[in-house]
Amino acid sequence: MKFLKALGKIALVALLSFLGGALVFDFAMRHLTGQGDEVMVPSIVGIHRADAHKLLEREGLYLIVENTVYDAVSDSGIVITQRPEADERVKKGRRIQVTISEGVERMLVPEVGGQGVREARIVLNRSGLKAETVISVPHDDVPRDKVIATDPVAGTDVRSGADVHLLVSLGPENSAFLMPNLRGRKEYDVRRHLDLFGIGLARVTYKDLEGAERNVVVGQTPPPGTRIARGTSVEVEVTSP
């Protein structure tokens, strides 16, 4: 009987020693490898990728770019989403997957001159642009109901979803028509459009306007809406180049 009790004590001591050794070993491994340490995931949404990388690195975490997308709100390089999310507890060494903004998508206005209005709208819509106001004017060389030009002109770099105005021909006509509004347009663009109508620029006066965009029309004679005939000369005021 005494023998069995002694044997039980020996077994209990051995078990406790084993468990103690295991706990010490586990603690030592966690301390050496750091795998048992947990940290709070910081919020990195809305900050630049480089800053997000540094912030995560300080916590022993790694930034992994999972995806990049165009975004109309966030500038290029800004973190849009993160996974795991902010304030979650994770082990050190965890990879934080993010989506990065490529900024606003930009594109070139396609050439639709000579096309019908419907075809031009389709081309613009497929390009991610919006065909807006249609302005109809007489034109000797472009057939009726065909596009003469666009505003902005073809080849201009614009934001995705930008409005594009169509200038459409009424066909040859010698009668008078209404003077278009030139204000807010670039000088070179105005010259090009007036040439299409057979209208010349008699005089260009440059003005220094603090904070104003350069080479933009700020005044015109005759004013918008004035009935004029082909061959009429126009005077404009333009901000300094």
N, C-alpha and C positions, 0 to 999 in steps of 0.2 A: 504493500500500500504506500509506504514511504517512498518507495522507488518510483511509483507512478506520479506522486505529487512532485517529486524532484524533477522528473522528466517533463511534467507540465510547466513548471517554472522555467526550465531551460528553453522550452519551446516558445513560451511567452516572451522571454528576454530576446530570443533570436528574432521573433516577429517584430518586436518593437525596434530592435536594432536595424532590421531590414527596412522598415517603414521610415525610420529616421534617416537612414542613409539615402533612401530614395528621395526624400524631401530635400535634403541637403544638396544632392546631385542636381535635382530639378531647379532649385534656386540658383545654383552656380551656373547652370547652362543658360538660364534666363538672363542672368546678370551679364554673362560673357557675350551672348549673342544679341541681347536686346529684343528677342522675339516676343517676350512676354509683356513689353511696355506698350501701353495704349496712349494715344493722344487724341485730342479733339480736332476734327477737321476744320480748318479755318474757312471763312467765306472768301471766295476768290472771284465770284461772279461780278462783272462790272469793272474789273481792273485789267491792265494790260498783261499779256502772256508772260513777259519777262518778270514783272513784279510778282505775278502769281507763282512762278517757278521758285523765286527766292523765298516767298512766304511759306510755301510747302516744304522747301528744303530745310528751313529752320526747324520744322516739326518732324523731320526725318521721313517725309513723304515725297512721292515722285509725281510729276505732272506728265500725263500722257495725252496727246492730242488725238481724240477719237474722231473728230469731224471738223470741217470748216464749211461755213455757209455764208452767203450774202445776207446782209442785214441792213435795213433802212434806218435803224436807230443807233446801233453801236458802230464805233469807228473800227477800222481794220486793226486786228491784233487783240481785241477785247474779248475776255472770256464771257460766253453767253450762258452756258450751263456747266454744271460739275456733277460728278458722280463718284463716290458717295457725296451727299449733300453736306452743307455746313452744319457744324455742331454734332455730327455723328462721331462716335468713338470707334477708332480703328487701331490696329497694330502698326507700330512703326514699320516703315518699308512698304506700306500699302501704296498702290498706284491710284492716283486720282485722275479719272478720265474727264476730259473737258471738250466742249465745242467752242471753236474760235471764230469770231466774226471776220469776214473778208471785206467788210464795209459795204457801201452801196454799190450795187451792180451798175456798170456803165456800158454803153454801147454806142455805135455810130448810127446816125439817122440814115436809113437806106434811100437809094435813089428811086423815086416813083414818078419822075417827070415823064409825061407822055402817056401815062396810064389813066384809066377811068377812075372815078372817085371810089367806086366799090372795090376795085382791085387794089387801089392804093391803101384803102382802109385795112384790107386783109393783110397786106404786106407789113404794114406798120404794127398791127395787132400781133402778128406772129413774131415780130421783133421785140415784143414787150413794150411797145409805145402806144400812145393813144392818139387817134386821129380826131382832132377837135374841130374848131371853126373852119368852115369852108367859105372862102372869099372868092367871088366870081367877078372877073374883069374881062373886058374886051382884049383880044389878042389876034394879030394878023397872021401869025405863023403856027400857033398851036390850035388844033381843031377844037370845036365846041365840046364842053364836058370832059376835056382831058386836063390832067394836072400840069400846070406850068412850072411850079416850084413848091417848096415847102419852107416853113419857118418853124424851127431852125432849118437851115439849108442842109442838103444831103452831105454826109460825111462829118457832120458836127458831133462831137463827143457829148452825150447827154446821160442823165440818170435813167435807170430803168423805170418805165411808167410815165415818162415825161410826155407832155402834150405837144403834138405836132399839128400845125395849122396848114391847111391845103389851099393853095392859090389855083383856082380853076378857070379855064378859058371860057368866055362867052362866044368865042369866034370873032372874025373880023367885024369891026363896028367903028364908024366914024363919029358917032354921037358922043356927047360928053358923059363923064362918069364921076363918081364921088371920090374925092381925095382921101386916100387911106391914112390912118393914124400911124405916124412914123416914130413917135416918142417911145423911148425905151429900147429901141433897136440899135444895133451896131452900125456905124457909118458905112462900112463896106457892104453890109447886108442891105441897107437902104439903097445904095447906089445900084446894086444888082437888081433889086426888085423894081426900082423906077425905070431902069433900062428896059425891063420886060414890058412895061406899059408904054414905052415911047416917051417918057418924061425925063427931062434933064435936071441936073443940079446946077442952078445958076450961081449960087454962092454958099459957101460953108463957113460959118463963124465959130471959132473955137472959144470956149469959156472955161475958166478955172473954177471948179466947184469942189470945195473941200469935202472929202469923203465919198465923192461920187465915182461910179465906175467910169473907166476911160473909154473914149471913142463911142459914146452913146448919145443918140439924138435926144435933146431936151426941149427943142422948140422947132416950129415949122411954119412956113408961109407958102401957099395958102394953108389955113387950119384944116383939121380933119373934117370931112363931111362936105367940104366945098365942091360944087360941081365944076369940073375943069375938062378941058379938051385935050386930046392927044397932042403932044408937042409942047405942052405947057412946061415952063421952067419953075423949079421949086427952090426956095431958100431954107436952109436948116441951121440950127444952132447945135453944136456938138461939144461934149466935154473934152477937155484937152487930152491929146494922146500921151 
